[in-house]
Amino acid sequence: MYNDAELFAIIKATEKLERAYIWDLISATEYEPQCQKLIAQFKTLSSALKHTIPSIQQFHDAYKMDCPAALKRLVASGVLATLERWAATAISAITCALIVAECVQNFITSMDSLKLNMVSVDEVHPLPLELTASLGRLSILPNEFEGKAKLGEWMPRLSMMRAEDELTEQKARQLHFDLESSYNSFMAALPTVGT
């Protein structure tokens, strides 16, 4: 019974700490060591009690604890809230960087295909289509980004042509020009590293 009381106290203390942090009553520097200590104590104690208390959720419900934040921290995540936020930010930045790389690749591939005189609609159409899709997934671009508008003008034109149709030299030059100016605008619109 003594261990049950310790487990109860750890869960209640974690709930109070989580709420204090959420309500900005304590700083991250105050929160982190206390939370890390409670997580470590919880892991040690719950491991020792796994034969007598197989489910923390059942223990929580049996004592009508009403500690959802503690359960999330101790059972579901097992890491500090500050680390969760950092991890989410890091994942978001990595995802954004991958989409930027995909956009750059699609811009260059589209422009290079025109330079290589690939002017049949079945060769041209898929490339700006992929570029439009990747630009659409990039949330850091402003809504009024001119590249989306320029590609938006080309997509219906290309879609209305048959696969065996070829772009005239003038249309191919204009598409290349629009892609290149959109690429330059794209690079200028990207946030610089360190800002």
C-alpha positions in Angstrom: 0.0 0.0 0.0 2.9 2.3 0.7 4.0 2.1 -3.0 0.5 2.8 -4.1 0.6 6.1 -2.1 3.9 7.0 -3.7 2.5 6.3 -7.2 -0.6 8.4 -6.4 1.6 11.3 -5.1 3.8 11.2 -8.2 0.8 11.3 -10.6 -0.8 14.2 -8.6 2.5 16.1 -8.4 3.0 15.7 -12.1 -0.5 17.0 -12.8 0.1 20.1 -10.7 3.5 20.7 -12.4 2.0 20.3 -15.9 -0.8 22.7 -15.1 1.6 25.3 -13.6 3.8 25.1 -16.7 0.8 25.3 -19.1 -0.6 28.3 -17.2 2.9 29.9 -17.3 3.2 30.0 -13.5 6.7 28.5 -13.7 9.4 28.9 -16.4 10.8 26.2 -18.5 14.0 26.2 -16.5 12.0 25.5 -13.3 9.8 23.0 -15.0 12.4 20.8 -16.7 14.4 19.4 -13.7 11.2 18.8 -11.7 9.4 17.1 -14.5 12.5 15.0 -15.4 12.7 13.9 -11.7 9.0 12.9 -11.6 9.3 11.0 -14.9 12.3 9.1 -13.6 10.6 8.3 -10.3 7.4 7.2 -12.1 9.4 4.9 -14.4 11.2 3.3 -11.5 8.1 2.9 -9.3 5.8 1.7 -12.1 8.4 -0.8 -13.1 8.6 -2.1 -9.6 4.8 -2.2 -9.3 4.1 -3.8 -12.7 2.9 -7.1 -11.1 0.5 -5.4 -8.6 -0.5 -2.5 -10.8 -0.5 -3.7 -14.4 -2.4 -0.7 -15.7 -1.7 2.9 -14.7 -4.9 4.0 -16.4 -6.9 1.6 -14.2 -5.0 2.8 -11.1 -5.8 6.4 -12.1 -9.5 5.6 -12.7 -9.9 3.5 -9.6 -8.7 6.4 -7.4 -10.7 8.9 -9.5 -7.6 11.0 -9.8 -8.6 13.3 -12.7 -5.0 13.8 -13.9 -5.1 13.8 -17.7 -2.0 16.0 -18.1 0.0 13.7 -15.8 -1.1 10.6 -17.7 -0.1 12.2 -21.0 3.3 13.2 -19.6 4.1 10.0 -17.6 2.4 7.3 -19.7 1.8 8.5 -23.2 4.9 10.6 -24.0 7.4 10.0 -21.2 9.3 13.2 -22.1 9.3 16.8 -21.1 6.8 19.1 -22.7 9.6 21.4 -23.7 11.3 18.5 -25.6 8.0 17.6 -27.3 7.7 21.1 -28.6 11.4 21.2 -29.8 10.9 17.8 -31.5 7.8 19.0 -33.3 9.6 22.2 -34.4 12.6 20.1 -35.6 10.3 17.7 -37.6 8.5 20.6 -39.1 11.8 22.2 -40.2 13.0 19.0 -41.7 9.8 18.5 -43.6 9.9 22.0 -44.9 13.5 21.6 -46.0 12.6 18.4 -47.8 9.8 20.1 -49.6 12.0 23.1 -50.6 14.6 20.6 -52.0 11.8 18.9 -54.0 10.6 22.3 -55.3 14.2 23.2 -56.4 14.6 19.8 -58.1 11.2 20.2 -59.9 12.1 23.7 -61.1 15.5 22.6 -62.4 14.1 19.5 -64.1 11.3 21.5 -65.7 13.8 24.1 -67.1 16.4 21.6 -68.1 13.8 19.5 -70.1 12.9 22.6 -72.2 16.6 23.3 -72.7 17.0 19.7 -74.0 14.2 20.5 -76.5 11.6 18.2 -74.8 8.6 20.1 -76.1 6.0 17.3 -76.6 3.1 17.9 -74.2 3.4 14.3 -72.8 7.0 15.2 -71.9 6.4 18.8 -70.7 3.1 18.5 -68.8 4.1 16.2 -65.9 7.0 18.3 -64.8 5.2 21.6 -64.0 2.4 19.5 -62.6 4.8 18.0 -60.0 6.2 21.4 -59.4 2.8 22.9 -58.7 2.0 20.1 -56.3 5.3 20.5 -54.4 4.8 24.3 -54.2 1.3 23.7 -52.9 2.7 21.7 -50.0 5.2 24.4 -49.0 3.5 26.5 -46.3 6.3 29.1 -45.9 5.5 30.6 -49.3 3.3 33.7 -49.3 -0.2 33.2 -50.8 0.6 35.7 -53.5 3.8 33.9 -54.7 3.9 34.7 -58.4 5.3 31.3 -59.4 2.0 29.7 -58.4 0.1 32.2 -60.5 2.4 31.7 -63.5 2.2 27.9 -63.3 -1.6 28.2 -62.8 -1.8 29.9 -66.2 0.3 27.2 -67.9 -1.5 24.1 -66.5 -4.8 24.6 -68.3 -3.1 25.4 -71.5 -1.0 22.2 -71.4 -4.0 20.2 -70.2 -6.1 21.2 -73.3 -3.4 20.1 -75.7 -3.1 16.5 -76.9 -0.1 14.3 -75.8 1.5 14.4 -79.3 1.2 18.1 -79.6 4.4 20.1 -79.3 5.1 23.5 -77.9 6.2 26.0 -80.5 9.6 27.5 -80.0 8.0 30.7 -78.7 5.8 28.9 -76.2 8.7 26.8 -75.0 10.8 29.9 -74.5 8.0 31.6 -72.7 7.4 28.6 -70.4 11.2 28.5 -69.7 11.2 32.2 -69.0 8.2 31.9 -66.6 9.8 28.9 -64.8 13.1 30.7 -64.4 11.6 33.9 -63.1 9.4 31.9 -60.8 12.4 30.0 -59.6 14.2 33.3 -58.9 11.2 34.5 -57.0 11.0 31.3 -55.1 14.6 31.5 -54.0 14.1 35.1 -52.9 11.0 34.2 -51.0 12.7 31.6 -48.9 13.7 32.7 -45.4 17.4 33.0 -44.9 19.2 30.8 -42.5 19.6 32.3 -39.1 16.7 34.7 -39.2 
